[in-house]
Amino acid sequence: MTAEQYDAPAARPRGARMPRRERRAQLMASALEVFVAQGYHAAAMDDIAERAGVSKPVLYQHFPGKLDLYLALLEVSCDTIIANCREALESTHDNKQRVAATMDVFFAYVSADTGAFRLVFESDLTNEPAVREQVERVTSECAALIAHVIADDTGLPSDAARLLAVSLVGMAQVSARYWLSDPGGIGQSDAAALVAGLAWRGIRGYPLTDDH
C-alpha cells in the first residue's frame, strides 16, 4: 500500500462515468482532504461529495456511511506506514542504518502533502473501537517488525525486545509530529537523523554479550 492510492484521477466533467475502482480512488482522495481539514466530526458527506464533484447517491454507492469511508482511508494510511517500516528494516543488514531508515519513514510520512498521518496519530474518533483498533495496529505491527530485529541482534527475551520496539515507534511518531508543528529551522532529514542518533545510542547498549 502506498500514498499514491489517494491520488485522484485526472479531472473529468461532473457526473462523468468512471470505472468503479477509479471512482472509489477519487472519492477517497476527496474525503481525505475533507477529513484532514475538518476532522471526522465536522466533516459531512455533503462536503465530500461536493469536493469530489459527484452527487451524494454516487458517494453512498461506494461507501454506506461516513464511518465506512473514514475506516477505508484509515486502513490505507496504517497499511502504508507498516509497509514503509517493513521496507526500511529490510533495506539493509546494518542495524544503525535500519534505525535511521525507520526514523526517516515516520518523518517522511508526517511531512507528506496528503496530511494522512492526522487520521492515524491525531484522530478525533479514537473512542470508536474500529478506529482505535486500526490506530493501535500501527504501533503493534511496526513494533513487532522492529522487535524481531532487536531480539536477533541483542539476544534479549521477546517481551523485552518488544518493549524497546514500542518505545522506538513512540519516539519516532511523537518526535516527527513535534518537528512538523515546530521545525525551528531543522530540515526533515536532519531532524530524522538527530532522533535516529539518540535511538541508536540507546539500542546499541544491548549487545549479545551484555551480561546485565
N, C-alpha and C positions, 0 to 999 in steps of 0.2 A: 504494500500500500504506500502511496506517495501523495504529497500535497497536490500533485497535478490532477488528482481526482476531483479537486474543487474547481478546476479550470472550466469556465463556461465556454460552450461552443461559440463560434462566430455569430454575431448578432443577426437575427432574422426578423422579418416583419411580425408584428404582434399577431398571434393566432396561427402563425405558420406551423405546419405539421413537422414534427421531428421524430426520428426513431426513438423508441421508448427509453433506451439507455442514454441517449444523448439528452433527451428532455430531463431525465432524472438528474443527470450531472449539472444541467443548467439550473434546475430548481435548488439543488444543494448548494451551488455556488452563491446563488442569490440569498438563500437562507443563512448561509454562513456570514455574509456581510451584515445582515439584519441582526442576527443573534450576537455577533461580536460588538456591534454598535449599541444595541439596546439591552442586551441580556435576555434571558428566557422570558421572564415575567412581563416585561414591557413590550416584547415583540408580538406582533399579531400576524396571523396568516394572511390578512389583507395586505399588510406591508410586504410580505414575502412574495405574494402573487404579483403585486404591482411592480416590485423590483425585477421580477423575472419576466414581466410583460405577458402574463397569462391570466386567465380567469381563475377564480377560486375553485370551481369544479375541476379544472385541469390539475391544479395543485393537489386536490383531495383524491384524484385518481391514483396518484403516486404515493401519497402519504396520508393515511386516515386522520391524523391529527397532528397538532404541533409537537407533542412529545415524541411521536414516532419520527418526525423529521429531525428533531434535536438529537435523538439517540442515534440515528443513522449518521449524522455528522460527527457525533462524539466517538462512535466506533471507528470511523475512518481516522480521526485525529489520534486516538490511542494506538491504533494499529501502526500508524506512521512513526510515532515515537519509538515504539517497541522494535519495529523493523530496523529503524535507523540505529538504535542501540546495538542490536544484534550485528548489523553490518560493521559498526565501529569496532566491536570486540573481535570480529573475525578478520579485520583488515590487516592485522599484524600479530606476531607472536611476542613482540616486545611489550611487556606489561606497562612500562612507563608511557609508551605511545598509546596503548589501549586506554589508559586513564585520560590522556589528552584528547583522544578521539571521542570518547564518551562525553566529556565536558563540551566539546565542540557541538555534539548532537543537540544538547539542551539549549546552548546559547544560539545556535542557528535556528532552532525551532521557534523560540520565543521572539526572535527578531524577524521572522518571516512576515511578508506583507499581508498574508491572509488573516493574521491575528487569531488563528485557530487554537493557539495554546490557551486562550482565555476560556474556552469551553472545558479544557481539561483541568487547568490549575486555578481558575478563578470563576468556576461555575456558580451561578446563584440558584442552583437546583440540586444541591448535594443531599437535600433531605429526601429526594426521590430515590428509592432503593436501586432502580435500574441505572440511574446516573451515577450514584455512588459506587456501584459495582464496576462500572467502566473506568471511572477515575482511579479507583484503587488498583485496578488491573495494571495500570502503567507502572506504579511502584512495585507491585508484586512480580510482574513478569520481567521488568528490567532488572530488578534486584536478583531474581533467580538466575538470569544470564550472567550477571556480574559475580554472584556468589560462587558459581561453578568455577570461574577463573581464580577467584581468591582461594578457594579450597585447594585447588590443584597447585597453586603457587606457594601457599603458606603451610599447608598441612593442618589448618585449623579445622575443628569439627564443623559440620554443616550448619548448625544453629549459629555458631559464632561468625562463620563466613557470611551467612545471610544477614545478620545484624549489621555487619560492616557494609555490606552491599546496599542495604536500605539507607544507611547513613550517607553513602556516596550519592545515591539517587536524590535524597533530600537536599544535600548540599548543592547538587547540580541545578535542580529546578528552582530552589529558593534564590540562590545567588544569581542565576540568569534573569529571573524576574526582577530582582532588585536592580541589577545592572540596567535593564531595559527602562525602568522607571527613573533612574538617576545615574546615567553613564559617567558623569563627571569628567568627560574628556577621554575616557578609556575606550579604545576601539574594541569591537567584538572579539577579534582573535586574541588581543592582549588580555582582555578580561577572562576569556576561557582559559588561557594559559596560566594566569595567576591562580585561579581556583584549582586547575589541574595540578599545579605545583604543590599547593597545600595538601591536596588529596594524596598525591604520590608520596610526599614526605611522611604522611601518616601510614599509608598502607604498606610501604616498603619496610616498616618496622616489625612486620610479622613474617619473617623468613621461615623456611622449612626447618632451619637449625635453631630456631628460637626455643629456649628451654623454659621460658617463663610462662 
